[in-house]
Amino acid sequence: MGLTKSEIFSKEQNQLAQLLKAMAHPARIAILQQLIKSKTCICGDLVDELGLAQATISQHLKELKNAGLIQGTIEGASVCYCINPETWKMLENETSSFFANFQPAINCC
């Protein structure tokens, strides 16, 4: 986060921003939705499900994995991916808290 002066923000703020940034692409949302829907690890089925090129999906999987949103294991020639439950729970808690803190002002613009 070089130019954003990340050091002036809390660890939690930086972490939430990093996770949301990793999710901020429709293909990545579709991948996450597919992983959630499958309720298991997915090994190579995403190309058929999403209609994107394998290289494109691989790049999005890499970004999601680097952010910690998904985890993967190598099984033979294929890599299997699933939601990282620890990161997902933390993201759920942080976003729930973030949105729950908003109370609309009565006389606000």
SEMARZA-372281 format. One record per residue (C-alpha): residue in one letter; x, y, z. Coordinates in nm, 2 decimals, decimal comma, padded with zeros to 4 digits. Layout:
N
rec rest = A	xx = X	yy = Y	zz = Z
...
// end
This chain:
109
rec rest = M	xx = 00,00	yy = 00,00	zz = 00,00
rec rest = G	xx = 00,29	yy = 00,23	zz = -00,06
rec rest = L	xx = 00,12	yy = 00,56	zz = -00,15
rec rest = T	xx = -00,17	yy = 00,52	zz = 00,09
rec rest = K	xx = 00,05	yy = 00,58	zz = 00,40
rec rest = S	xx = -00,07	yy = 00,25	zz = 00,54
rec rest = E	xx = 00,14	yy = 00,30	zz = 00,86
rec rest = I	xx = -00,11	yy = 00,56	zz = 00,98
rec rest = F	xx = -00,39	yy = 00,31	zz = 00,98
rec rest = S	xx = -00,46	yy = 00,03	zz = 01,22
rec rest = K	xx = -00,37	yy = -00,33	zz = 01,14
rec rest = E	xx = -00,74	yy = -00,41	zz = 01,12
rec rest = Q	xx = -00,81	yy = -00,13	zz = 00,88
rec rest = N	xx = -00,52	yy = -00,23	zz = 00,65
rec rest = Q	xx = -00,62	yy = -00,60	zz = 00,66
rec rest = L	xx = -00,98	yy = -00,52	zz = 00,58
rec rest = A	xx = -00,88	yy = -00,30	zz = 00,29
rec rest = Q	xx = -00,65	yy = -00,56	zz = 00,15
rec rest = L	xx = -00,92	yy = -00,83	zz = 00,17
rec rest = L	xx = -01,18	yy = -00,61	zz = 00,01
rec rest = K	xx = -00,94	yy = -00,50	zz = -00,26
rec rest = A	xx = -00,87	yy = -00,86	zz = -00,34
rec rest = M	xx = -01,24	yy = -00,92	zz = -00,38
rec rest = A	xx = -01,30	yy = -00,61	zz = -00,59
rec rest = H	xx = -01,34	yy = -00,78	zz = -00,93
rec rest = P	xx = -01,65	yy = -00,95	zz = -01,06
rec rest = A	xx = -01,45	yy = -01,26	zz = -01,17
rec rest = R	xx = -01,32	yy = -01,30	zz = -00,81
rec rest = I	xx = -01,67	yy = -01,26	zz = -00,67
rec rest = A	xx = -01,79	yy = -01,53	zz = -00,91
rec rest = I	xx = -01,50	yy = -01,76	zz = -00,81
rec rest = L	xx = -01,57	yy = -01,71	zz = -00,44
rec rest = Q	xx = -01,95	yy = -01,77	zz = -00,50
rec rest = Q	xx = -01,86	yy = -02,09	zz = -00,68
rec rest = L	xx = -01,64	yy = -02,21	zz = -00,40
rec rest = I	xx = -01,90	yy = -02,13	zz = -00,14
rec rest = K	xx = -02,17	yy = -02,30	zz = -00,35
rec rest = S	xx = -01,96	yy = -02,62	zz = -00,40
rec rest = K	xx = -01,91	yy = -02,66	zz = -00,02
rec rest = T	xx = -01,59	yy = -02,85	zz = -00,11
rec rest = C	xx = -01,26	yy = -02,79	zz = -00,28
rec rest = I	xx = -01,27	yy = -02,72	zz = -00,65
rec rest = C	xx = -01,01	yy = -02,87	zz = -00,88
rec rest = G	xx = -01,01	yy = -02,72	zz = -01,23
rec rest = D	xx = -01,39	yy = -02,70	zz = -01,26
rec rest = L	xx = -01,39	yy = -02,32	zz = -01,27
rec rest = V	xx = -01,32	yy = -02,28	zz = -01,64
rec rest = D	xx = -01,64	yy = -02,46	zz = -01,74
rec rest = E	xx = -01,85	yy = -02,28	zz = -01,47
rec rest = L	xx = -01,73	yy = -01,93	zz = -01,53
rec rest = G	xx = -01,65	yy = -01,92	zz = -01,90
rec rest = L	xx = -01,32	yy = -01,75	zz = -01,86
rec rest = A	xx = -00,98	yy = -01,86	zz = -01,99
rec rest = Q	xx = -00,77	yy = -02,08	zz = -01,76
rec rest = A	xx = -00,50	yy = -01,82	zz = -01,75
rec rest = T	xx = -00,75	yy = -01,56	zz = -01,64
rec rest = I	xx = -00,89	yy = -01,78	zz = -01,37
rec rest = S	xx = -00,54	yy = -01,87	zz = -01,25
rec rest = Q	xx = -00,45	yy = -01,51	zz = -01,21
rec rest = H	xx = -00,76	yy = -01,43	zz = -01,01
rec rest = L	xx = -00,71	yy = -01,74	zz = -00,79
rec rest = K	xx = -00,35	yy = -01,62	zz = -00,73
rec rest = E	xx = -00,48	yy = -01,28	zz = -00,60
rec rest = L	xx = -00,74	yy = -01,44	zz = -00,38
rec rest = K	xx = -00,48	yy = -01,69	zz = -00,24
rec rest = N	xx = -00,23	yy = -01,41	zz = -00,18
rec rest = A	xx = -00,49	yy = -01,22	zz = 00,02
rec rest = G	xx = -00,56	yy = -01,53	zz = 00,22
rec rest = L	xx = -00,93	yy = -01,56	zz = 00,12
rec rest = I	xx = -00,87	yy = -01,90	zz = -00,04
rec rest = Q	xx = -00,63	yy = -02,19	zz = 00,02
rec rest = G	xx = -00,51	yy = -02,45	zz = -00,22
rec rest = T	xx = -00,35	yy = -02,78	zz = -00,23
rec rest = I	xx = -00,17	yy = -02,96	zz = -00,51
rec rest = E	xx = -00,31	yy = -03,30	zz = -00,60
rec rest = G	xx = -00,12	yy = -03,45	zz = -00,89
rec rest = A	xx = -00,13	yy = -03,22	zz = -01,19
rec rest = S	xx = -00,42	yy = -03,01	zz = -01,05
rec rest = V	xx = -00,45	yy = -02,75	zz = -00,78
rec rest = C	xx = -00,76	yy = -02,76	zz = -00,56
rec rest = Y	xx = -00,90	yy = -02,45	zz = -00,40
rec rest = C	xx = -01,14	yy = -02,38	zz = -00,12
rec rest = I	xx = -01,24	yy = -02,09	zz = 00,11
rec rest = N	xx = -01,00	yy = -02,02	zz = 00,39
rec rest = P	xx = -01,24	yy = -02,05	zz = 00,69
rec rest = E	xx = -01,03	yy = -01,85	zz = 00,93
rec rest = T	xx = -00,99	yy = -01,55	zz = 00,70
rec rest = W	xx = -01,35	yy = -01,58	zz = 00,58
rec rest = K	xx = -01,48	yy = -01,57	zz = 00,95
rec rest = M	xx = -01,25	yy = -01,27	zz = 01,02
rec rest = L	xx = -01,38	yy = -01,09	zz = 00,71
rec rest = E	xx = -01,74	yy = -01,16	zz = 00,81
rec rest = N	xx = -01,68	yy = -01,03	zz = 01,16
rec rest = E	xx = -01,50	yy = -00,71	zz = 01,04
rec rest = T	xx = -01,75	yy = -00,62	zz = 00,77
rec rest = S	xx = -02,05	yy = -00,69	zz = 01,00
rec rest = S	xx = -01,90	yy = -00,47	zz = 01,27
rec rest = F	xx = -01,81	yy = -00,20	zz = 01,01
rec rest = F	xx = -02,17	yy = -00,19	zz = 00,87
rec rest = A	xx = -02,34	yy = -00,23	zz = 01,21
rec rest = N	xx = -02,16	yy = 00,08	zz = 01,34
rec rest = F	xx = -02,35	yy = 00,31	zz = 01,10
rec rest = Q	xx = -02,65	yy = 00,49	zz = 01,24
rec rest = P	xx = -02,81	yy = 00,73	zz = 01,00
rec rest = A	xx = -02,84	yy = 01,09	zz = 01,13
rec rest = I	xx = -03,18	yy = 01,24	zz = 01,13
rec rest = N	xx = -03,08	yy = 01,57	zz = 00,99
rec rest = C	xx = -02,80	yy = 01,48	zz = 00,76
rec rest = C	xx = -02,75	yy = 01,59	zz = 00,40
// end
